[in-house]
Amino acid sequence: MTALRPERESDASYGEQPYGASGAPGAPGGFGDSYAGGAPYEASYEPYEAQYEAPYEPPYEPLGGEPFDPPAAASVTPAAPVTPTNPTNPPTPAAPVAPIDEETVALRIPEPPERMVGGESLSASAASSASSATGTPTGGRAARRKAAKRRHGRHGGASEPEASLDALESAAEGKPLSRVEARRQERARKPGPAVVASRAIGEVFITTGVLMLLFVTYQLWWTNVRAHAQADKETSSLQDGWASGQRNPGSFEPGQGFAILHIPKLDVVVPIAEGVSNKKVLDRGMVGHYGEGELKTAMPDAKTGNFGLAGHRNTHGEPFRYINKLKPGDAIVVETQDEYFVYKMASVLPVTSPSNTSVLNPVPPGSGFTEPGRYITLTTCTPEFTSKYRLIVWGKMVEERPRSKGKPDALVE
């Protein structure tokens, strides 16, 4: 409360003395004396009114707990004029006036506290608008569950927005999720049958693609690496045996190497083994001699005949891959333990059936040869990477040179 004014504290000057003693006109020092002396009535009370010129600022605190700053216009009620009949009427301070609400002057409902969701502040108006938009009650958890039961029946689950809001509130408060909320989240994370099926099909496709890539890599790269290594080993073994004077018999076992084929234009140096078996000869990077059964052909040292050879065009060393690039006159050399046999390329048959064995005849039809002689026949698959047809290249022997005389000119150039 505001302290009493000094004039009100000294009640003896006004209340204890009779009016006529000191306040009557004409008494010495009294009220009437100063008035009768000609001094203006207001002048005698000038010190009293000067202290009320400043606005009155009471330490008013409203219910909200914050200091209230009343308007300057309503801070002080002007004091009533003091008259001789009312000498003890000091001005009464006016009560603080609250700011007038432009909308209403009725009682106001305090704003509800803000809610924290997901680490962010959610005001009451935002919560109300979110509640009206999603149909989710903004009360406590019990109120929301009751509202969900009213909407979905006793055993009906809460709606998705409500479940999400519960999970957000629990995460924001740092509380563990309830079993119901944990089950909801687990069901939401569990993929459906369509997703599971699509994932399984995708994994099958990926696995198949990887296996196919590995198979292609094996066929096109690894088989060549392995076949080249085996062929080089067989070539070195033959050359070492010849250098040591080891004699080879007149006939050879299937898979046994006995000569070396040179095609200088294609930079081919590959051993020749007996037979055309894939496992024993061709897949090991070597060239096979048709020397068995009905397809048996002559050896290079025969006086007449057709020396027939077979080799892979793709994979497993692919020694005959580019024989289609040979031109008439290109050299084909067969090296044995005792001699070099030099052939010149004569003709080519680009495509023929695999069953056309006549190309191995002593005088093959379509080769351009008309009489028996010493010929060579190279056979391989065509087109590339298939075995549907056969490609045939024929050559005619033009030189027989003993090893003691050195290499022929076709290998020296």
Kinemage of the C-alpha trace (Angstrom):
@kinemage 1
@onewidth
@group {chain A} dominant
@subgroup {mainchain}
@vectorlist {calphas} color= white
{ca met a 1} P 0.000 0.000 0.000
{ca thr a 2} L 1.011 3.562 -0.598
{ca ala a 3} L 2.333 5.395 2.499
{ca leu a 4} L 0.242 8.102 4.005
{ca arg a 5} L 0.952 11.642 2.969
{ca pro a 6} L 2.786 13.918 5.519
{ca glu a 7} L -0.314 16.054 5.917
{ca arg a 8} L -2.435 13.048 6.777
{ca glu a 9} L 0.132 11.790 9.261
{ca ser a 10} L 0.014 15.002 11.297
{ca asp a 11} L -3.656 14.807 12.169
{ca ala a 12} L -3.103 17.040 15.157
{ca ser a 13} L -2.765 20.110 12.968
{ca tyr a 14} L -6.271 19.545 11.586
{ca gly a 15} L -8.184 17.261 13.800
{ca glu a 16} L -7.052 17.853 17.382
{ca gln a 17} L -7.304 21.655 17.416
{ca pro a 18} L -10.634 23.327 17.177
{ca tyr a 19} L -11.421 25.147 14.046
{ca gly a 20} L -11.263 28.437 15.629
{ca ala a 21} L -7.958 27.965 17.370
{ca ser a 22} L -5.628 27.657 14.509
{ca gly a 23} L -7.701 27.130 11.393
{ca ala a 24} L -10.242 29.921 11.932
{ca pro a 25} L -9.827 33.084 10.056
{ca gly a 26} L -7.923 35.685 11.883
{ca ala a 27} L -6.096 33.330 14.221
{ca pro a 28} L -2.363 33.779 14.333
{ca gly a 29} L -0.761 31.393 11.954
{ca gly a 30} L -4.133 29.956 11.172
{ca phe a 31} L -5.957 29.412 7.972
{ca gly a 32} L -7.876 32.573 8.073
{ca asp a 33} L -4.799 34.557 8.879
{ca ser a 34} L -3.055 33.741 5.645
{ca tyr a 35} L -6.255 34.133 3.707
{ca ala a 36} L -7.113 37.414 5.385
{ca gly a 37} L -3.655 38.735 4.837
{ca gly a 38} L -4.421 38.990 1.164
{ca ala a 39} L -2.331 36.070 0.084
{ca pro a 40} L -4.088 33.987 -2.588
{ca tyr a 41} L -5.820 30.930 -1.269
{ca glu a 42} L -4.042 28.667 -3.745
{ca ala a 43} L -0.629 30.033 -2.765
{ca ser a 44} L -1.070 28.882 0.802
{ca tyr a 45} L -1.486 25.308 -0.441
{ca glu a 46} L 1.128 25.440 -3.151
{ca pro a 47} L 3.567 23.081 -1.375
{ca tyr a 48} L 0.739 20.587 -0.912
{ca glu a 49} L -0.342 20.516 -4.539
{ca ala a 50} L 3.195 20.570 -5.957
{ca gln a 51} L 3.825 17.089 -4.699
{ca tyr a 52} L 0.924 15.780 -6.805
{ca glu a 53} L 2.090 17.175 -10.107
{ca ala a 54} L 3.980 13.991 -10.945
{ca pro a 55} L 1.841 11.028 -12.023
{ca tyr a 56} L 1.008 8.616 -9.308
{ca glu a 57} L 2.662 5.232 -9.939
{ca pro a 58} L 1.468 2.627 -7.432
{ca pro a 59} L 3.348 -0.692 -7.301
{ca tyr a 60} L 0.359 -2.505 -8.775
{ca glu a 61} L 0.828 -6.156 -9.640
{ca pro a 62} L -1.959 -7.951 -11.537
{ca leu a 63} L -2.742 -11.622 -11.173
{ca gly a 64} L -0.504 -12.584 -14.062
{ca gly a 65} L 2.625 -11.805 -11.986
{ca glu a 66} L 3.936 -9.096 -14.315
{ca pro a 67} L 4.017 -5.387 -13.309
{ca phe a 68} L 1.200 -3.383 -14.803
{ca asp a 69} L 1.957 -0.063 -16.401
{ca pro a 70} L -1.283 1.946 -16.357
{ca pro a 71} L -1.893 4.580 -18.960
{ca ala a 72} L -0.651 8.025 -18.170
{ca ala a 73} L -4.098 9.538 -18.686
{ca ala a 74} L -5.706 7.366 -16.018
{ca ser a 75} L -2.879 7.371 -13.486
{ca val a 76} L -4.110 10.162 -11.150
{ca thr a 77} L -7.527 11.498 -10.414
{ca pro a 78} L -7.351 15.274 -10.054
{ca ala a 79} L -7.725 16.439 -6.482
{ca ala a 80} L -10.927 18.195 -5.530
{ca pro a 81} L -10.453 21.900 -4.941
{ca val a 82} L -9.882 22.777 -1.338
{ca thr a 83} L -12.303 25.332 -0.072
{ca pro a 84} L -12.591 26.972 3.326
{ca thr a 85} L -15.478 24.641 4.046
{ca asn a 86} L -13.481 21.598 3.070
{ca pro a 87} L -9.899 22.264 4.179
{ca thr a 88} L -9.061 18.570 4.721
{ca asn a 89} L -9.948 17.102 1.293
{ca pro a 90} L -6.692 15.744 -0.186
{ca pro a 91} L -6.814 14.227 -3.664
{ca thr a 92} L -7.485 10.507 -3.692
{ca pro a 93} L -5.257 8.449 -5.961
{ca ala a 94} L -7.187 6.653 -8.695
{ca ala a 95} L -7.127 2.854 -8.863
{ca pro a 96} L -5.058 1.443 -11.700
{ca val a 97} L -7.098 0.772 -14.804
{ca ala a 98} L -6.394 -2.394 -16.847
{ca pro a 99} L -6.085 -2.000 -20.620
{ca ile a 100} L -9.411 -2.340 -22.355
{ca asp a 101} L -9.686 -5.314 -24.656
{ca glu a 102} L -10.855 -4.265 -28.068
{ca glu a 103} L -12.883 -7.444 -28.478
{ca thr a 104} L -14.574 -7.806 -25.118
{ca val a 105} L -14.545 -6.402 -21.626
{ca ala a 106} L -15.617 -9.691 -20.076
{ca leu a 107} L -13.364 -12.003 -18.138
{ca arg a 108} L -10.593 -13.585 -20.150
{ca ile a 109} L -9.551 -17.262 -20.117
{ca pro a 110} L -5.782 -17.588 -19.759
{ca glu a 111} L -3.898 -19.098 -22.690
{ca pro a 112} L -3.068 -22.803 -22.199
{ca pro a 113} L 0.602 -23.771 -21.847
{ca glu a 114} L 2.527 -24.755 -24.925
{ca arg a 115} L 3.028 -28.428 -25.771
{ca met a 116} L 6.385 -29.867 -26.811
{ca val a 117} L 6.242 -32.361 -29.681
{ca gly a 118} L 9.392 -33.685 -31.323
{ca gly a 119} L 11.571 -31.121 -29.554
{ca glu a 120} L 9.527 -28.178 -30.961
{ca ser a 121} L 6.928 -25.980 -29.313
{ca leu a 122} L 3.325 -26.613 -30.333
{ca ser a 123} L 1.050 -23.776 -29.268
{ca ala a 124} L -2.566 -24.293 -28.274
{ca ser a 125} L -3.899 -22.707 -31.462
{ca ala a 126} L -1.626 -24.884 -33.598
{ca ala a 127} L -2.627 -27.937 -31.578
{ca ser a 128} L -6.298 -27.037 -31.991
{ca ser a 129} L -5.928 -26.580 -35.741
{ca ala a 130} L -3.955 -29.838 -36.001
{ca ser a 131} L -6.572 -31.586 -33.917
{ca ser a 132} L -9.408 -30.298 -36.064
{ca ala a 133} L -7.544 -31.223 -39.261
{ca thr a 134} L -6.548 -34.738 -38.219
{ca gly a 135} L -9.398 -35.527 -35.868
{ca thr a 136} L -6.963 -36.117 -33.010
{ca pro a 137} L -7.987 -34.856 -29.534
{ca thr a 138} L -5.516 -32.537 -27.869
{ca gly a 139} L -6.103 -33.683 -24.312
{ca gly a 140} L -3.996 -36.101 -22.334
{ca arg a 141} L -3.236 -39.637 -23.381
{ca ala a 142} L -6.236 -41.037 -21.527
{ca ala a 143} L -8.541 -38.549 -23.264
{ca arg a 144} L -7.131 -39.494 -26.655
{ca arg a 145} L -7.625 -43.178 -25.985
{ca lys a 146} L -11.226 -42.621 -24.897
{ca ala a 147} L -11.861 -40.599 -28.045
{ca ala a 148} L -10.344 -43.403 -30.142
{ca lys a 149} L -12.584 -45.979 -28.451
{ca arg a 150} L -15.630 -43.843 -29.162
{ca arg a 151} L -14.643 -43.633 -32.830
{ca his a 152} L -13.580 -47.222 -33.426
{ca gly a 153} L -15.381 -49.182 -30.741
{ca arg a 154} L -13.980 -50.704 -27.634
{ca his a 155} L -11.317 -52.793 -29.362
{ca gly a 156} L -10.672 -50.405 -32.253
{ca gly a 157} L -7.125 -49.158 -32.520
{ca ala a 158} L -6.157 -45.537 -32.545
{ca ser a 159} L -5.897 -43.737 -35.835
{ca glu a 160} L -2.549 -43.298 -37.530
{ca pro a 161} L -2.143 -39.575 -36.651
{ca glu a 162} L -2.883 -40.341 -32.994
{ca ala a 163} L -0.392 -43.216 -32.909
{ca ser a 164} L 2.232 -41.023 -34.551
{ca leu a 165} L 1.563 -38.213 -32.052
{ca asp a 166} L 1.880 -40.646 -29.136
{ca ala a 167} L 5.164 -41.964 -30.494
{ca leu a 168} L 6.472 -38.404 -31.017
{ca glu a 169} L 5.489 -37.362 -27.512
{ca ser a 170} L 7.080 -40.463 -26.007
{ca ala a 171} L 10.284 -39.887 -28.000
{ca ala a 172} L 10.320 -36.188 -27.061
{ca glu a 173} L 9.827 -36.971 -23.375
{ca gly a 174} L 12.514 -39.649 -23.492
{ca lys a 175} L 10.093 -42.335 -22.289
{ca pro a 176} L 10.124 -45.904 -23.626
{ca leu a 177} L 7.325 -46.812 -26.007
{ca ser a 178} L 4.450 -48.848 -24.712
{ca arg a 179} L 3.854 -52.347 -26.024
{ca val a 180} L 0.931 -51.182 -28.136
{ca glu a 181} L 2.982 -48.398 -29.733
{ca ala a 182} L 5.930 -50.747 -30.269
{ca arg a 183} L 3.659 -53.264 -32.003
{ca arg a 184} L 2.217 -50.539 -34.216
{ca gln a 185} L 5.656 -49.409 -35.268
{ca glu a 186} L 6.730 -53.013 -35.867
{ca arg a 187} L 3.709 -53.626 -38.094
{ca ala a 188} L 4.412 -50.396 -39.978
{ca arg a 189} L 8.020 -51.456 -40.610
{ca lys a 190} L 7.090 -54.998 -41.675
{ca pro a 191} L 6.982 -55.215 -45.519
{ca gly a 192} L 3.913 -56.539 -47.278
{ca pro a 193} L 3.703 -59.650 -49.466
{ca ala a 194} L 4.138 -57.667 -52.678
{ca val a 195} L 7.325 -56.066 -51.367
{ca val a 196} L 8.689 -59.433 -50.230
{ca ala a 197} L 7.897 -60.998 -53.632
{ca ser a 198} L 9.501 -58.136 -55.548
{ca arg a 199} L 12.607 -58.342 -53.387
{ca ala a 200} L 12.858 -62.110 -53.937
{ca ile a 201} L 12.502 -61.708 -57.708
{ca gly a 202} L 15.075 -58.944 -57.715
{ca glu a 203} L 17.534 -61.079 -55.744
{ca val a 204} L 17.009 -63.962 -58.193
{ca phe a 205} L 17.702 -61.656 -61.135
{ca ile a 206} L 20.784 -60.211 -59.482
{ca thr a 207} L 22.112 -63.663 -58.613
{ca thr a 208} L 21.468 -64.898 -62.150
{ca gly a 209} L 23.195 -61.872 -63.616
{ca val a 210} L 26.219 -62.347 -61.379
{ca leu a 211} L 26.454 -66.035 -62.289
{ca met a 212} L 26.190 -65.228 -65.993
{ca leu a 213} L 28.873 -62.579 -65.669
{ca leu a 214} L 31.151 -65.056 -63.904
{ca phe a 215} L 30.495 -67.689 -66.588
{ca val a 216} L 31.258 -65.260 -69.419
{ca thr a 217} L 34.416 -64.147 -67.645
{ca tyr a 218} L 35.461 -67.765 -67.242
{ca gln a 219} L 34.790 -68.612 -70.886
{ca leu a 220} L 36.281 -65.542 -72.521
{ca trp a 221} L 39.207 -64.883 -70.230
{ca trp a 222} L 40.126 -67.665 -67.834
{ca thr a 223} L 39.912 -70.518 -70.367
{ca asn a 224} L 42.326 -68.646 -72.624
{ca val a 225} L 44.734 -68.026 -69.773
{ca arg a 226} L 44.732 -71.683 -68.748
{ca ala a 227} L 44.911 -73.020 -72.350
{ca his a 228} L 47.818 -70.747 -73.257
{ca ala a 229} L 49.722 -71.952 -70.219
{ca gln a 230} L 49.132 -75.620 -71.109
{ca ala a 231} L 49.997 -75.105 -74.757
{ca asp a 232} L 53.215 -73.285 -73.914
{ca lys a 233} L 54.176 -76.059 -71.529
{ca glu a 234} L 53.576 -78.730 -74.224
{ca thr a 235} L 55.573 -76.745 -76.800
{ca ser a 236} L 58.522 -76.403 -74.453
{ca ser a 237} L 58.351 -80.104 -73.642
{ca leu a 238} L 58.454 -81.041 -77.334
{ca gln a 239} L 61.382 -78.738 -78.090
{ca asp a 240} L 63.335 -79.984 -75.082
{ca gly a 241} L 62.748 -83.605 -76.131
{ca trp a 242} L 63.883 -82.937 -79.659
{ca ala a 243} L 66.982 -81.123 -78.436
{ca ser a 244} L 67.903 -84.032 -76.171
{ca gly a 245} L 67.712 -86.506 -79.073
{ca gln a 246} L 64.662 -88.353 -77.751
{ca arg a 247} L 63.026 -90.252 -80.622
{ca asn a 248} L 59.288 -90.248 -81.095
{ca pro a 249} L 57.572 -93.411 -82.306
{ca gly a 250} L 55.836 -93.589 -85.659
{ca ser a 251} L 52.335 -93.570 -84.058
{ca phe a 252} L 51.068 -91.436 -81.214
{ca glu a 253} L 48.573 -91.874 -78.418
{ca pro a 254} L 45.414 -89.673 -78.279
{ca gly a 255} L 46.356 -86.388 -76.680
{ca gln a 256} L 50.091 -86.836 -77.279
{ca gly a 257} L 51.860 -83.926 -78.945
{ca phe a 258} L 54.126 -84.653 -81.907
{ca ala a 259} L 54.526 -81.379 -83.928
{ca ile a 260} L 54.289 -77.587 -83.768
{ca leu a 261} L 52.123 -75.431 -86.060
{ca his a 262} L 53.369 -71.975 -87.113
{ca ile a 263} L 51.193 -69.347 -88.846
{ca pro a 264} L 53.529 -66.321 -89.052
{ca lys a 265} L 50.905 -63.884 -90.357
{ca leu a 266} L 48.666 -64.518 -87.332
{ca asp a 267} L 51.578 -64.911 -84.854
{ca val a 268} L 50.363 -68.410 -83.968
{ca val a 269} L 52.710 -71.006 -82.455
{ca val a 270} L 50.753 -73.984 -81.082
{ca pro a 271} L 51.477 -77.684 -80.510
{ca ile a 272} L 49.768 -80.379 -82.570
{ca ala a 273} L 48.446 -83.411 -80.696
{ca glu a 274} L 46.891 -86.659 -81.838
{ca gly a 275} L 43.063 -86.688 -81.929
{ca val a 276} L 40.360 -84.033 -81.842
{ca ser a 277} L 38.997 -84.660 -78.350
{ca asn a 278} L 37.906 -81.492 -76.585
{ca lys a 279} L 38.996 -82.628 -73.143
{ca lys a 280} L 42.373 -84.125 -74.105
{ca val a 281} L 43.409 -81.801 -76.912
{ca leu a 282} L 41.324 -78.827 -78.029
{ca asp a 283} L 40.349 -77.456 -74.588
{ca arg a 284} L 44.019 -77.518 -73.598
{ca gly a 285} L 44.859 -74.933 -76.257
{ca met a 286} L 46.365 -77.376 -78.749
{ca val a 287} L 45.471 -78.201 -82.344
{ca gly a 288} L 44.159 -81.734 -82.984
{ca his a 289} L 45.015 -84.058 -85.848
{ca tyr a 290} L 42.232 -86.069 -87.479
{ca gly a 291} L 43.954 -89.438 -86.976
{ca glu a 292} L 41.218 -91.711 -85.626
{ca gly a 293} L 38.342 -93.719 -87.135
{ca glu a 294} L 36.661 -92.686 -90.354
{ca leu a 295} L 38.151 -89.180 -90.155
{ca lys a 296} L 41.739 -90.375 -90.182
{ca thr a 297} L 43.969 -88.233 -92.421
{ca ala a 298} L 47.567 -88.485 -93.608
{ca met a 299} L 50.649 -87.300 -91.683
{ca pro a 300} L 52.796 -84.452 -93.078
{ca asp a 301} L 55.633 -86.771 -94.125
{ca ala a 302} L 53.304 -88.885 -96.336
{ca lys a 303} L 54.059 -88.751 -100.061
{ca thr a 304} L 50.417 -87.904 -100.856
{ca gly a 305} L 47.426 -87.125 -98.701
{ca asn a 306} L 45.562 -84.452 -96.766
{ca phe a 307} L 46.865 -83.439 -93.316
{ca gly a 308} L 43.683 -82.378 -91.462
{ca leu a 309} L 43.731 -80.230 -88.287
{ca ala a 310} L 41.003 -78.833 -85.974
{ca gly a 311} L 41.167 -76.021 -83.433
{ca his a 312} L 39.005 -73.630 -81.378
{ca arg a 313} L 38.092 -70.286 -82.879
{ca asn a 314} L 36.954 -68.796 -79.570
{ca thr a 315} L 37.931 -69.588 -75.967
{ca his a 316} L 40.418 -72.239 -74.790
{ca gly a 317} L 43.362 -70.517 -76.428
{ca glu a 318} L 41.438 -69.825 -79.691
{ca pro a 319} L 44.376 -70.676 -82.045
{ca phe a 320} L 42.201 -70.550 -85.195
{ca arg a 321} L 40.282 -67.364 -84.365
{ca tyr a 322} L 41.650 -65.309 -87.274
{ca ile a 323} L 42.307 -67.955 -89.962
{ca asn a 324} L 39.576 -66.286 -92.044
{ca lys a 325} L 42.073 -63.442 -92.585
{ca leu a 326} L 44.562 -65.653 -94.424
{ca lys a 327} L 45.122 -64.830 -98.074
{ca pro a 328} L 46.346 -67.115 -100.895
{ca gly a 329} L 50.128 -67.473 -100.631
{ca asp a 330} L 50.318 -66.956 -96.812
{ca ala a 331} L 52.679 -69.478 -95.184
{ca ile a 332} L 51.555 -72.315 -92.898
{ca val a 333} L 54.499 -74.271 -91.394
{ca val a 334} L 54.426 -77.646 -89.591
{ca glu a 335} L 57.547 -78.325 -87.505
{ca thr a 336} L 58.385 -81.921 -86.543
{ca gln a 337} L 61.373 -83.551 -84.872
{ca asp a 338} L 63.257 -83.970 -88.167
{ca glu a 339} L 61.787 -81.548 -90.733
{ca tyr a 340} L 59.889 -78.371 -91.538
{ca phe a 341} L 56.891 -78.704 -93.894
{ca val a 342} L 55.940 -75.419 -95.541
{ca tyr a 343} L 52.435 -74.960 -97.047
{ca lys a 344} L 50.978 -72.028 -98.948
{ca met a 345} L 47.353 -71.048 -98.351
{ca ala a 346} L 45.351 -71.919 -101.511
{ca ser a 347} L 41.584 -71.497 -100.903
{ca val a 348} L 38.886 -71.064 -98.263
{ca leu a 349} L 35.333 -72.328 -97.709
{ca pro a 350} L 33.631 -69.709 -95.512
{ca val a 351} L 30.616 -71.757 -94.399
{ca thr a 352} L 29.755 -75.440 -94.509
{ca ser a 353} L 27.860 -77.991 -92.470
{ca pro a 354} L 29.620 -79.755 -89.575
{ca ser a 355} L 28.712 -83.054 -91.214
{ca asn a 356} L 30.583 -82.235 -94.442
{ca thr a 357} L 33.517 -84.582 -93.918
{ca ser a 358} L 34.439 -84.513 -97.585
{ca val a 359} L 36.641 -81.512 -96.922
{ca leu a 360} L 39.161 -84.018 -95.437
{ca asn a 361} L 39.338 -86.192 -98.535
{ca pro a 362} L 42.731 -86.724 -100.184
{ca val a 363} L 41.471 -84.465 -102.962
{ca pro a 364} L 38.844 -82.304 -101.217
{ca pro a 365} L 35.984 -81.014 -103.403
{ca gly a 366} L 35.650 -77.231 -103.569
{ca ser a 367} L 39.331 -76.738 -102.709
{ca gly a 368} L 40.464 -76.134 -106.273
{ca phe a 369} L 42.746 -79.236 -106.225
{ca thr a 370} L 42.218 -81.624 -109.120
{ca glu a 371} L 44.743 -84.385 -108.407
{ca pro a 372} L 46.309 -86.094 -105.409
{ca gly a 373} L 49.024 -84.162 -103.649
{ca arg a 374} L 50.343 -83.086 -100.257
{ca tyr a 375} L 47.680 -80.828 -98.772
{ca ile a 376} L 46.744 -79.356 -95.387
{ca thr a 377} L 43.189 -78.608 -94.123
{ca leu a 378} L 42.348 -76.295 -91.178
{ca thr a 379} L 38.817 -76.575 -89.723
{ca thr a 380} L 37.111 -74.433 -87.077
{ca cys a 381} L 33.669 -73.173 -85.986
{ca thr a 382} L 31.828 -70.213 -87.506
{ca pro a 383} L 30.376 -67.652 -86.824
{ca glu a 384} L 32.396 -66.652 -83.807
{ca phe a 385} L 31.157 -67.799 -80.397
{ca thr a 386} L 28.939 -70.427 -82.053
{ca ser a 387} L 29.418 -73.968 -83.410
{ca lys a 388} L 26.601 -73.980 -85.961
{ca tyr a 389} L 28.796 -74.110 -89.094
{ca arg a 390} L 32.404 -74.821 -90.078
{ca leu a 391} L 35.053 -72.641 -91.698
{ca ile a 392} L 37.577 -74.473 -93.930
{ca val a 393} L 41.042 -73.291 -95.101
{ca trp a 394} L 43.170 -75.375 -97.544
{ca gly a 395} L 46.875 -75.172 -98.293
{ca lys a 396} L 49.373 -76.957 -100.553
{ca met a 397} L 52.878 -78.050 -99.538
{ca val a 398} L 55.574 -76.077 -101.314
{ca glu a 399} L 58.714 -76.980 -99.325
{ca glu a 400} L 60.068 -79.797 -97.149
{ca arg a 401} L 63.172 -78.694 -95.240
{ca pro a 402} L 65.260 -80.776 -92.811
{ca arg a 403} L 65.899 -79.226 -89.401
{ca ser a 404} L 69.614 -79.632 -89.961
{ca lys a 405} L 69.429 -76.903 -92.625
{ca gly a 406} L 67.852 -74.425 -90.257
{ca lys a 407} L 64.499 -72.696 -90.293
{ca pro a 408} L 62.700 -71.991 -93.562
{ca asp a 409} L 62.416 -68.494 -94.890
{ca ala a 410} L 58.774 -68.247 -93.775
{ca leu a 411} L 59.882 -68.445 -90.113
{ca val a 412} L 62.959 -66.265 -90.514
{ca glu a 413} L 61.208 -63.256 -91.999
